[in-house]
Amino acid sequence: MSTSSSPSPKPPAAEPISVLAGLLAPLGSALAVVAHPDDESFGLGAVLRALVDAGIEVRLLCLTAGEASTVGAGSHLVATRREEVLAAAEVLGLRSVRLEALPDGGLSSLPAAQLTGLVEEELRGARLLVGFDRVGVTGHPDHAAATAAALRAADAHALTSLEWGVPEEIATQLRARLGAPFAGFARSAGDPVPVRVDRGVQERAIACHRSQDPNNLVLRTRLALQGDREWVRLVRRGIRRGIRPPR
């Protein structure tokens, strides 16, 4: 008796990221809010570059200097990580970088109003807020706190938000293969949309973060599993529902 296995499921259909970026282009400017230097490249890099290529001015607010990322690195790490994020931002085409020095690993213990206030100070007319998924992608409390601050500002000012994350099927594989604490997209208003991206510029930005091992196994496995796809959730305030790119 012979047996046969079912073919692997095909990746979900995806629009080019340029379609989504084109939909957002009329907003004019965006503020990306992240917790650590390298989040803008390791995580958001392909999405941010697509927004830039669509003519959207993108600025970056990074809430910590990432000083707790490397055990025993010494006081020079803050300066190193600042240089790395500035270099990566130039590669991605970001207009500016504001690097705060809130405690790395301690964002979730700070008053919510303090974090939201920093986002609001940096809005400067931005009509789109970009960040990680609200669960923080890896469940890191700093990531979740940064996203929560951005979403509170979006709610307060009726702005559009764009969340980046990984689908549950990829999160499951990363947990199973590597024990990496990835969490799939949080269930919320609007389903995440798969979009096709160009990894080229993102890879150059990733390479700027030499202190963070740009060839680490978790990052490389995730990118290999995702291929040319990212998943994003777009929410327009006032409508309060997910917006899918036109088909």
Secondary structure as the mmCIF struct_conf table of DSSP 4:
data_model
#
loop_
_struct_conf.conf_type_id
_struct_conf.id
_struct_conf.beg_label_comp_id
_struct_conf.beg_label_asym_id
_struct_conf.beg_label_seq_id
_struct_conf.end_label_comp_id
_struct_conf.end_label_asym_id
_struct_conf.end_label_seq_id
HELX_LH_PP_P HELX_LH_PP_P1 SER A 5 ALA A 13
STRN STRN1 GLU A 15 PRO A 16
HELX_RH_AL_P HELX_RH_AL_P1 ILE A 17 LEU A 24
HELX_RH_3T_P HELX_RH_3T_P1 ALA A 25 LEU A 27
STRN STRN2 SER A 29 VAL A 34
BEND BEND1 ALA A 35 HIS A 36
TURN_TY1_P TURN_TY1_P1 PRO A 37 ASP A 38
HELX_RH_PI_P HELX_RH_PI_P1 ASP A 39 GLY A 43
TURN_TY1_P TURN_TY1_P2 LEU A 44 LEU A 44
HELX_RH_AL_P HELX_RH_AL_P2 GLY A 45 ASP A 53
TURN_TY1_P TURN_TY1_P3 ALA A 54 GLY A 55
STRN STRN3 GLU A 57 THR A 64
TURN_TY1_P TURN_TY1_P4 GLU A 67 ALA A 68
BEND BEND2 SER A 69 THR A 70
TURN_TY1_P TURN_TY1_P5 VAL A 71 GLY A 72
TURN_TY1_P TURN_TY1_P6 SER A 75 SER A 75
HELX_RH_AL_P HELX_RH_AL_P3 HIS A 76 LEU A 92
TURN_TY1_P TURN_TY1_P7 GLY A 93 GLY A 93
BEND BEND3 ARG A 95 ARG A 95
STRN STRN4 SER A 96 LEU A 102
HELX_LH_PP_P HELX_LH_PP_P2 PRO A 103 PRO A 103
TURN_TY1_P TURN_TY1_P8 ASP A 104 GLY A 105
HELX_RH_3T_P HELX_RH_3T_P2 LEU A 107 SER A 109
BEND BEND4 LEU A 110 LEU A 110
HELX_RH_AL_P HELX_RH_AL_P4 ALA A 112 LEU A 123
TURN_TY1_P TURN_TY1_P9 ARG A 124 GLY A 125
STRN STRN5 LEU A 128 PHE A 132
TURN_TY1_P TURN_TY1_P10 ARG A 134 VAL A 135
TURN_TY1_P TURN_TY1_P11 VAL A 137 GLY A 139
HELX_RH_AL_P HELX_RH_AL_P5 PRO A 141 HIS A 157
TURN_TY1_P TURN_TY1_P12 ALA A 158 ALA A 158
STRN STRN6 THR A 160 GLY A 165
HELX_RH_AL_P HELX_RH_AL_P6 GLU A 168 LEU A 178
HELX_LH_PP_P HELX_LH_PP_P3 GLY A 184 ARG A 187
BEND BEND5 ALA A 189 GLY A 190
STRN STRN7 VAL A 193 ARG A 196
HELX_RH_AL_P HELX_RH_AL_P7 GLY A 200 ALA A 207
TURN_TY1_P TURN_TY1_P13 CYS A 208 CYS A 208
HELX_RH_3T_P HELX_RH_3T_P3 ARG A 210 GLN A 212
TURN_TY1_P TURN_TY1_P14 PRO A 214 ASN A 215
HELX_RH_AL_P HELX_RH_AL_P8 LEU A 217 GLN A 226
TURN_TY1_P TURN_TY1_P15 GLY A 227 ASP A 228
STRN STRN8 ARG A 229 ARG A 236
TURN_TY1_P TURN_TY1_P16 ARG A 237 ARG A 240
STRN STRN9 ARG A 241 GLY A 242
HELX_LH_PP_P HELX_LH_PP_P4 ARG A 244 PRO A 246
#
